[in-house]
Amino acid sequence: MALRIAKVQKIRTPAALQAAAAEALDRGDRAAAIGSLLDLLDLQPEEAVTYLHLATLYWENDQLDKALLAAQEAVRLDPTSADACNVAGVI
C-alpha cells in the first residue's frame, strides 16, 4: 500500500521510501527495494543502516562488488556498528 501511495503521489520522504523498500522485499522484488534504498540515500547520504541494508540486498542479488562497496561505506559511516563490520567481513 505505501509503495503504491509513494508512486502515485511521488512521496520522497524517508519513511515512505523505507516502506516502499519493505513492501518490495515482501513481494520478493529486490531490484525495487534496492531502488528505494538508493532514493533514500539521496535524501540521507550519511545513513549507515541504509548502506548496510543495501549491502545485504546486493549480496543476496550476487552483486558482490556493489555489496562490498555498500558495506565498506556503512563501516566508514559507523565504525562502531558490529553489524556493518560483520557484513563487510563476510562479503
Contacts in CASP RR format, 6 or more apart in sequence:
PFRMAT RR
TARGET T0000
AUTHOR 0000-0000-0000
METHOD contacts of the structure
MODEL  1
MALRIAKVQKIRTPAALQAAAAEALDRGDRAAAIGSLLDLLDLQPEEAVT
YLHLATLYWENDQLDKALLAAQEAVRLDPTSADACNVAGVI
1 23 0 8 1.000
2 16 0 8 1.000
2 19 0 8 1.000
2 20 0 8 1.000
2 22 0 8 1.000
2 23 0 8 1.000
3 19 0 8 1.000
3 20 0 8 1.000
3 23 0 8 1.000
3 24 0 8 1.000
3 32 0 8 1.000
3 36 0 8 1.000
5 11 0 8 1.000
5 16 0 8 1.000
6 12 0 8 1.000
6 16 0 8 1.000
6 17 0 8 1.000
6 19 0 8 1.000
6 20 0 8 1.000
7 20 0 8 1.000
12 39 0 8 1.000
12 43 0 8 1.000
13 43 0 8 1.000
14 40 0 8 1.000
14 43 0 8 1.000
14 44 0 8 1.000
17 36 0 8 1.000
17 37 0 8 1.000
17 39 0 8 1.000
17 40 0 8 1.000
17 43 0 8 1.000
18 36 0 8 1.000
18 40 0 8 1.000
20 32 0 8 1.000
20 36 0 8 1.000
21 32 0 8 1.000
21 33 0 8 1.000
21 35 0 8 1.000
21 36 0 8 1.000
21 37 0 8 1.000
21 40 0 8 1.000
21 53 0 8 1.000
22 33 0 8 1.000
24 30 0 8 1.000
24 31 0 8 1.000
24 32 0 8 1.000
24 33 0 8 1.000
24 36 0 8 1.000
25 33 0 8 1.000
30 57 0 8 1.000
30 60 0 8 1.000
30 61 0 8 1.000
31 61 0 8 1.000
33 57 0 8 1.000
34 54 0 8 1.000
34 57 0 8 1.000
34 58 0 8 1.000
34 61 0 8 1.000
37 50 0 8 1.000
37 53 0 8 1.000
37 54 0 8 1.000
37 57 0 8 1.000
38 54 0 8 1.000
40 47 0 8 1.000
40 50 0 8 1.000
41 47 0 8 1.000
41 50 0 8 1.000
41 51 0 8 1.000
41 54 0 8 1.000
44 50 0 8 1.000
46 77 0 8 1.000
47 77 0 8 1.000
48 73 0 8 1.000
48 74 0 8 1.000
48 75 0 8 1.000
48 77 0 8 1.000
48 78 0 8 1.000
48 81 0 8 1.000
48 84 0 8 1.000
49 74 0 8 1.000
49 78 0 8 1.000
51 70 0 8 1.000
51 71 0 8 1.000
51 73 0 8 1.000
51 74 0 8 1.000
51 77 0 8 1.000
51 84 0 8 1.000
52 70 0 8 1.000
52 71 0 8 1.000
52 74 0 8 1.000
52 81 0 8 1.000
52 83 0 8 1.000
52 84 0 8 1.000
52 87 0 8 1.000
54 70 0 8 1.000
55 67 0 8 1.000
55 68 0 8 1.000
55 70 0 8 1.000
55 71 0 8 1.000
55 74 0 8 1.000
55 87 0 8 1.000
55 88 0 8 1.000
55 91 0 8 1.000
56 67 0 8 1.000
56 87 0 8 1.000
58 64 0 8 1.000
58 66 0 8 1.000
58 67 0 8 1.000
58 70 0 8 1.000
59 67 0 8 1.000
59 87 0 8 1.000
59 90 0 8 1.000
59 91 0 8 1.000
64 91 0 8 1.000
67 91 0 8 1.000
68 88 0 8 1.000
68 91 0 8 1.000
71 84 0 8 1.000
71 87 0 8 1.000
71 88 0 8 1.000
71 89 0 8 1.000
71 91 0 8 1.000
72 88 0 8 1.000
74 81 0 8 1.000
74 84 0 8 1.000
74 87 0 8 1.000
74 88 0 8 1.000
75 81 0 8 1.000
75 84 0 8 1.000
75 85 0 8 1.000
75 88 0 8 1.000
77 84 0 8 1.000
78 84 0 8 1.000
79 85 0 8 1.000
END
